[in-house]
């Protein structure tokens, strides 16, 4: 069949697109099929695997929606060995003089459903101190808009807006499971309207030398969605001053009144850097109108009281990783 197509192309002068491969290898040293991660993504077929050998790959990645079910994996099993890095900020100028904006700053934008990543690092290395002329310092490491996405042993490094866990459109659901991942940042560094579970995560709240130092979450969950962000069985680390970090604030993009943040942080170790009143308002919207809860947290940053809404045991049974991710098709990647 291929020979027939090739002969036809010769006779007609047409150019055949290269056939997509089920599995490709990326290596900076030329020992694989491609030397850039984007080239591997472009070449792999839906459902295929891109294996990436150790190295730092300075590039901006896009995984389009058509690349459903692909896997991007580091070959050593150690997230630190494979790093995809770029340093655009929201205020960084493009060649045409315009700026990238928050979404455009992302080192990796992943739109495909069924995407899996393992054993690698995504980093936005924008340096605020080196660019005082840039005031829009949002610098996304990864923006995700797909459904049924799994990130296993993946590291996300940045400062402001590190991980933008979003959906494809306002009315769609994006379920995303982050298992054994490491995420670092300072301002709103877990944000968006996705249904995202952070299970056994290590979350590092970076010290900016200010108070507040920042906010772990800025969810923009749709009013109709009972499940936004769940942090479970995790640990939050910080060298910042005591009482200088918020757990979150409610993000209403463009003043959208139907973005009602939903965040549960449960059975998670919290450092002394967490404020005793850990939720706060944002852009004129009260945190008390959002859906913020804690449950059985530990560590010096844990606490209870009127400013720390707690789930009851009965409520906690309905706010589990499985409940967040099941949706209408019973998806259960939890293990």
Legacy VTK file of the C-alpha trace (Angstrom):
# vtk DataFile Version 3.0
C-alpha trace
ASCII
DATASET POLYDATA
POINTS 335 float
0.000 0.000 0.000
2.793 2.422 0.934
4.620 1.718 -2.353
1.424 2.536 -4.243
1.057 5.814 -2.352
4.716 6.649 -2.926
4.398 5.998 -6.679
1.278 8.138 -6.806
3.089 10.960 -5.040
5.942 10.802 -7.538
3.535 10.908 -10.470
1.507 13.794 -9.057
4.316 15.747 -7.407
2.562 15.482 -4.018
4.519 15.359 -0.766
3.693 12.647 1.736
3.582 13.499 5.415
5.848 11.240 7.466
4.101 8.319 9.074
3.502 8.775 12.811
5.424 6.387 15.032
3.994 4.502 17.985
7.158 5.019 20.032
10.001 7.516 19.682
13.154 8.307 21.636
14.439 11.826 22.267
18.099 12.412 23.152
20.148 15.606 23.118
23.265 13.688 22.091
21.688 12.357 18.909
21.387 8.761 20.127
17.607 8.787 19.762
15.173 9.472 16.944
15.027 13.206 17.707
17.036 15.779 19.630
14.093 17.914 20.870
11.067 16.877 22.878
8.724 18.809 20.596
9.979 16.889 17.574
9.204 13.658 19.398
5.707 14.834 20.254
5.116 15.907 16.662
6.229 12.511 15.377
4.452 10.181 17.784
1.006 8.824 16.988
-1.984 9.116 19.308
-1.598 6.529 22.051
2.182 6.355 21.565
5.110 6.978 23.894
7.865 9.585 23.794
10.843 8.416 25.859
13.263 11.200 26.797
16.882 10.552 27.737
18.632 12.679 30.390
19.383 16.315 29.711
18.008 19.831 29.932
15.853 20.644 26.931
15.442 24.382 26.497
12.245 24.624 24.502
8.572 25.488 24.626
6.324 22.434 24.291
2.823 22.021 22.918
0.856 18.780 23.083
-2.185 19.426 20.870
-5.625 17.996 21.566
-5.295 15.576 18.641
-2.437 13.722 20.349
-4.763 11.782 22.638
-3.430 9.166 24.987
0.278 9.798 24.544
2.866 9.182 27.238
5.886 11.410 27.866
8.424 9.682 30.087
11.931 10.180 31.353
14.041 7.106 30.782
15.846 6.962 34.137
12.838 7.074 36.453
14.282 10.171 38.164
12.416 13.407 37.523
15.557 15.522 38.004
17.351 13.806 35.112
15.092 15.165 32.367
14.286 18.883 32.486
12.155 20.820 29.999
12.845 24.495 30.643
12.049 27.943 29.317
11.860 31.413 30.887
8.967 33.397 29.436
6.887 35.530 31.802
3.517 37.086 31.189
5.220 40.422 30.579
7.983 39.099 28.344
7.829 40.745 24.942
7.312 38.736 21.786
9.167 39.682 18.598
6.142 41.736 17.506
6.259 43.832 20.687
3.201 42.305 22.350
3.550 40.236 25.520
2.931 36.557 26.176
0.361 36.888 28.945
-0.134 34.255 31.613
-1.178 31.348 29.377
1.371 32.215 26.723
4.208 32.128 29.242
3.870 28.369 29.761
6.916 26.215 29.158
4.552 23.353 28.288
0.922 23.572 27.175
-0.806 20.200 27.203
-4.270 19.997 25.646
-4.610 16.282 24.902
-7.016 14.013 26.761
-5.543 10.850 28.238
-2.057 12.350 28.511
0.433 10.732 30.897
3.783 12.097 32.058
6.295 10.423 34.330
9.800 10.912 35.700
10.611 14.353 34.322
10.675 18.030 35.285
8.913 21.033 33.786
10.464 24.361 34.735
9.824 28.010 34.099
13.123 29.625 35.029
12.048 33.269 34.654
14.108 35.343 37.102
12.293 38.348 38.575
15.475 39.957 39.886
17.157 39.804 36.480
14.189 41.524 34.790
12.991 44.436 36.937
11.470 45.973 33.802
8.893 43.146 33.689
6.051 43.714 36.130
3.743 40.934 34.878
5.752 38.165 36.507
3.334 35.271 36.016
5.530 32.481 34.665
3.771 29.162 34.056
5.733 25.910 33.948
2.782 23.844 32.690
-0.722 24.643 31.515
-3.037 21.640 31.261
-6.468 21.669 29.623
-7.118 17.972 29.030
-9.266 15.354 30.765
-8.107 12.053 32.277
-4.528 13.271 32.630
-1.967 11.586 34.885
1.303 13.055 36.145
3.355 10.525 38.093
6.669 11.475 39.717
6.776 14.779 37.848
8.357 17.983 39.161
6.950 21.441 38.418
9.318 24.346 39.150
8.492 28.035 39.056
7.512 31.005 41.177
4.267 32.786 40.317
1.568 30.652 38.624
3.695 27.509 38.341
0.948 25.026 37.463
-2.131 26.197 35.562
-4.540 23.265 35.948
-7.298 24.311 33.588
-9.954 22.910 31.239
-10.474 23.188 27.494
-13.428 25.564 27.871
-15.521 27.157 30.591
-18.217 24.494 30.466
-15.962 21.440 30.203
-14.422 19.232 32.877
-10.717 18.460 33.056
-9.800 15.693 35.496
-6.110 15.587 36.362
-4.288 13.298 38.755
-0.911 14.391 40.153
0.630 11.474 42.031
3.953 11.657 43.907
4.706 14.987 42.267
6.785 17.923 43.498
5.517 21.461 42.927
7.216 24.696 43.981
6.199 28.328 43.748
5.010 31.354 45.663
2.047 33.335 44.285
-1.055 31.341 43.240
1.185 28.510 42.102
-1.617 25.931 41.870
-4.439 27.625 39.980
-7.226 27.129 37.463
-10.641 25.501 37.058
-9.594 21.853 36.593
-10.676 19.028 38.838
-7.188 18.233 40.104
-6.016 15.794 42.752
-2.577 16.204 44.316
-1.936 12.864 45.984
1.211 12.335 48.074
2.653 15.547 46.676
5.560 17.573 48.003
4.574 21.229 47.732
7.288 23.801 48.404
6.196 27.348 49.234
9.134 29.560 48.307
10.322 32.473 50.408
10.025 35.872 48.676
11.063 37.712 51.821
7.680 39.390 52.165
4.433 39.002 54.056
2.395 37.623 52.575
4.943 35.489 50.790
2.234 34.002 48.636
-0.722 31.679 48.150
-0.627 27.959 47.472
-3.865 27.884 45.478
-6.075 30.129 43.380
-8.836 27.862 42.111
-11.514 29.082 39.716
-13.834 26.056 39.891
-17.164 26.419 38.099
-20.164 26.852 40.370
-21.747 23.697 38.898
-18.680 21.553 39.598
-18.572 20.069 43.117
-14.906 19.154 42.773
-12.001 21.543 42.250
-8.616 20.964 43.911
-7.865 18.204 46.404
-4.543 18.009 48.232
-4.386 14.708 50.107
-1.735 12.762 51.986
0.821 15.387 51.057
3.391 17.630 52.700
3.957 21.348 52.356
7.499 22.587 52.930
8.688 26.159 53.408
11.630 28.099 54.753
9.540 31.293 54.745
8.747 33.187 57.913
6.103 31.859 60.252
2.595 32.893 59.295
3.514 34.313 55.892
1.717 31.972 53.463
-1.959 31.536 52.658
-3.406 28.203 51.630
-5.428 29.953 48.973
-7.715 32.600 47.610
-10.679 32.469 45.197
-9.869 33.405 41.621
-12.710 34.872 39.561
-11.201 35.295 36.064
-12.435 38.545 34.581
-14.750 38.972 37.555
-16.726 35.828 36.660
-19.261 35.380 39.462
-19.759 31.714 38.527
-16.163 30.815 39.345
-16.589 29.573 42.905
-13.288 28.115 44.105
-13.407 24.612 45.610
-10.336 23.421 47.512
-9.900 20.687 50.117
-6.595 20.152 51.899
-6.701 17.003 53.990
-4.360 14.725 55.905
-1.474 16.923 54.849
1.487 18.202 56.875
1.566 22.001 57.003
4.615 24.081 58.010
4.762 27.027 60.389
4.833 29.328 57.349
1.062 28.807 56.926
-1.039 31.585 58.418
-3.410 30.849 61.258
-6.123 32.416 59.079
-5.051 30.608 55.901
-7.703 31.690 53.380
-8.059 35.210 52.026
-10.070 37.377 49.634
-9.138 38.116 46.023
-10.142 41.005 43.742
-13.072 41.976 45.921
-14.441 38.439 46.279
-14.695 37.033 49.800
-13.038 33.722 50.568
-16.053 32.908 52.729
-18.169 32.570 49.590
-15.770 29.967 48.198
-15.695 26.263 49.100
-12.540 25.971 51.193
-12.097 23.119 53.678
-9.460 21.271 55.667
-9.531 17.871 57.290
-7.139 16.210 59.728
-4.078 18.189 58.712
-0.947 17.991 60.862
2.205 19.972 61.578
2.837 23.425 63.070
0.777 25.105 60.353
-2.359 23.057 61.019
-5.238 24.373 63.099
-8.974 24.783 63.534
-11.330 27.627 64.280
-13.899 29.858 62.617
-11.444 30.915 59.916
-10.456 27.328 59.162
-13.560 25.451 57.928
-13.257 21.714 58.542
-14.980 18.797 56.871
-16.922 16.441 59.088
-16.023 12.745 58.900
-19.168 12.138 56.846
-18.294 14.929 54.439
-14.706 13.706 54.184
-15.963 10.395 52.806
-17.286 12.257 49.757
-14.133 14.304 49.141
-11.668 11.592 48.168
-9.394 11.236 45.168
-11.709 8.614 43.696
-14.776 10.860 44.026
-13.007 13.821 42.459
-11.840 11.859 39.435
-14.676 9.402 38.758
-16.819 11.727 36.652
-19.534 10.079 34.593
-17.303 7.314 33.227
-15.942 5.916 36.492
-12.329 6.809 35.757
-10.084 5.625 38.607
-6.322 6.087 38.143
-5.732 6.137 41.898
-3.282 3.631 43.312
LINES 1 336
335 0 1 2 3 4 5 6 7 8 9 10 11 12 13 14 15 16 17 18 19 20 21 22 23 24 25 26 27 28 29 30 31 32 33 34 35 36 37 38 39 40 41 42 43 44 45 46 47 48 49 50 51 52 53 54 55 56 57 58 59 60 61 62 63 64 65 66 67 68 69 70 71 72 73 74 75 76 77 78 79 80 81 82 83 84 85 86 87 88 89 90 91 92 93 94 95 96 97 98 99 100 101 102 103 104 105 106 107 108 109 110 111 112 113 114 115 116 117 118 119 120 121 122 123 124 125 126 127 128 129 130 131 132 133 134 135 136 137 138 139 140 141 142 143 144 145 146 147 148 149 150 151 152 153 154 155 156 157 158 159 160 161 162 163 164 165 166 167 168 169 170 171 172 173 174 175 176 177 178 179 180 181 182 183 184 185 186 187 188 189 190 191 192 193 194 195 196 197 198 199 200 201 202 203 204 205 206 207 208 209 210 211 212 213 214 215 216 217 218 219 220 221 222 223 224 225 226 227 228 229 230 231 232 233 234 235 236 237 238 239 240 241 242 243 244 245 246 247 248 249 250 251 252 253 254 255 256 257 258 259 260 261 262 263 264 265 266 267 268 269 270 271 272 273 274 275 276 277 278 279 280 281 282 283 284 285 286 287 288 289 290 291 292 293 294 295 296 297 298 299 300 301 302 303 304 305 306 307 308 309 310 311 312 313 314 315 316 317 318 319 320 321 322 323 324 325 326 327 328 329 330 331 332 333 334
